[in-house]
Amino acid sequence: MRARELAVQVPTVTPHDAVTTAVRVMAQGHLPGLIVVDARERPTAVLPGTQVLLLTVPRAHREGQALARTIDEPHADAFWKELDNLSVGDCLPHSLSRPAIVREDATLLEIAALMGRLRSPLVAVVDERGELVGGITLDRVLGRLTADGPPA
């Protein structure tokens, strides 16, 4: 099975979208992550859900539990309200590793290997121009593997 056959349309975000919008897109779409695209619909980043969640945590509090623990509950809840001023681009890590992107002719094995290597439950699928065709979730890969696997 090739990536083009597994890919489905998934909502995307841009670096200019608010972090709150990105979190809502992921939550409402029940997605395991988000694909960030540029103005030409080319994926620039694929963020696992845990990375999207991390966008909601102020930079100073991301590295250690000790600092995060010093914030009381009412102030911790206030962080969400402050996110309206931040864009996805503002919060993207400066040193993103290679995004989880495959060409539409990639095999199921290639997709599974990339997901495992990058620890990404979401892969962007691109055409020969590098434009987004769709996304493949971990659930789709596992579903395909178990459909083709040996009987239980």
C-alpha positions as CSV (number, residue, x, y, z in Angstrom):
1,M,0.0,0.0,0.0
2,R,1.3,3.5,-0.9
3,A,1.0,6.7,1.0
4,R,-1.4,8.2,-1.5
5,E,-3.9,5.4,-0.7
6,L,-3.6,5.9,3.1
7,A,-3.6,9.7,3.1
8,V,-6.7,11.5,4.2
9,Q,-7.5,15.2,4.3
10,V,-6.5,16.7,7.6
11,P,-6.9,20.3,8.8
12,T,-3.7,22.3,8.8
13,V,-2.4,25.4,10.4
14,T,0.1,28.1,9.4
15,P,2.8,29.7,11.4
16,H,0.6,32.8,11.5
17,D,-2.3,31.1,13.2
18,A,-2.8,31.7,16.9
19,V,-1.7,28.9,19.2
20,T,-5.2,28.7,20.6
21,T,-6.5,28.1,17.0
22,A,-3.9,25.3,16.5
23,V,-4.9,23.6,19.8
24,R,-8.6,23.8,18.9
25,V,-8.0,22.4,15.4
26,M,-6.2,19.4,16.8
27,A,-8.7,18.8,19.6
28,Q,-11.9,19.2,17.4
29,G,-10.4,17.0,14.7
30,H,-9.3,14.4,17.2
31,L,-5.9,14.5,15.6
32,P,-2.7,13.1,17.0
33,G,-0.8,16.1,15.9
34,L,-0.8,19.0,13.4
35,I,0.7,19.8,10.0
36,V,2.0,23.3,9.7
37,V,2.0,24.6,6.1
38,D,3.3,27.7,4.3
39,A,1.4,29.9,2.0
40,R,1.9,27.4,-0.9
41,E,0.4,24.5,1.1
42,R,3.8,22.9,1.6
43,P,4.4,21.3,5.0
44,T,7.1,23.0,7.0
45,A,6.5,21.1,10.3
46,V,4.7,18.1,11.6
47,L,4.0,18.5,15.3
48,P,3.0,15.5,17.4
49,G,0.2,16.3,19.8
50,T,2.6,16.5,22.7
51,Q,4.5,19.2,20.9
52,V,1.3,21.1,20.2
53,L,0.5,20.8,23.9
54,L,3.9,22.2,24.7
55,L,3.1,25.3,22.6
56,T,0.6,26.2,25.4
57,V,3.3,26.1,28.1
58,P,5.4,29.3,28.5
59,R,9.0,28.8,27.4
60,A,10.4,29.4,30.9
61,H,8.3,26.6,32.3
62,R,9.0,23.9,29.6
63,E,12.3,22.6,30.9
64,G,11.6,21.7,34.5
65,Q,8.8,20.6,36.7
66,A,10.2,22.6,39.6
67,L,9.4,26.0,38.0
68,A,6.1,24.8,36.7
69,R,5.2,23.6,40.2
70,T,5.7,27.2,41.6
71,I,2.7,28.5,39.7
72,D,-0.6,28.1,41.6
73,E,-3.8,26.8,39.9
74,P,-5.5,30.2,39.2
75,H,-2.4,31.5,37.5
76,A,-1.8,28.3,35.6
77,D,-5.3,28.5,34.2
78,A,-4.5,32.1,33.1
79,F,-1.7,31.0,30.8
80,W,-4.4,29.7,28.3
81,K,-5.9,33.2,28.0
82,E,-2.5,34.8,27.3
83,L,-2.0,32.5,24.3
84,D,-4.2,34.6,22.0
85,N,-1.2,36.9,21.5
86,L,1.1,34.1,20.4
87,S,1.2,32.5,16.9
88,V,2.3,29.0,16.0
89,G,5.4,30.4,14.5
90,D,6.3,32.3,17.7
91,C,6.3,29.0,19.6
92,L,7.8,26.6,17.1
93,P,11.1,25.2,18.3
94,H,14.0,26.8,16.5
95,S,15.7,23.5,16.0
96,L,13.0,21.3,14.5
97,S,14.3,18.0,13.2
98,R,13.4,16.8,9.8
99,P,9.6,17.0,9.5
100,A,7.6,13.8,9.2
101,I,7.0,14.1,5.4
102,V,6.8,11.3,2.8
103,R,6.2,11.4,-0.9
104,E,2.9,9.9,-2.1
105,D,4.6,6.8,-3.5
106,A,6.1,5.8,-0.1
107,T,5.4,2.3,1.1
108,L,3.7,1.3,4.3
109,L,7.1,0.1,5.7
110,E,8.7,3.5,4.9
111,I,5.9,5.3,6.6
112,A,6.0,3.1,9.7
113,A,9.8,3.5,9.9
114,L,9.6,7.3,9.7
115,M,6.9,7.5,12.3
116,G,8.9,5.4,14.7
117,R,12.2,7.1,14.0
118,L,10.7,10.6,14.5
119,R,8.2,9.5,17.2
120,S,5.5,11.2,15.2
121,P,1.9,9.9,15.2
122,L,1.2,11.9,12.1
123,V,2.9,12.1,8.7
124,A,2.4,14.6,5.9
125,V,2.1,13.2,2.4
126,V,3.3,15.4,-0.5
127,D,3.2,15.2,-4.3
128,E,6.2,15.7,-6.6
129,R,5.9,19.5,-6.2
130,G,6.1,19.2,-2.4
131,E,2.5,20.3,-1.9
132,L,0.4,18.6,0.7
133,V,-1.8,15.7,-0.5
134,G,-3.0,14.7,3.0
135,G,-1.9,13.2,6.3
136,I,-1.5,9.7,7.6
137,T,-2.2,9.0,11.3
138,L,-0.7,6.3,13.4
139,D,-4.2,4.8,13.7
140,R,-4.4,4.4,9.9
141,V,-1.0,2.7,9.8
142,L,-1.8,0.4,12.6
143,G,-5.2,-0.4,11.1
144,R,-3.6,-1.3,7.8
145,L,-0.9,-3.4,9.5
146,T,-3.4,-5.4,11.5
147,A,-5.8,-5.8,8.5
148,D,-2.9,-7.4,6.6
149,G,-1.3,-9.2,9.6
150,P,-1.6,-12.8,10.7
151,P,-4.8,-13.9,12.4
152,A,-5.0,-13.4,16.1
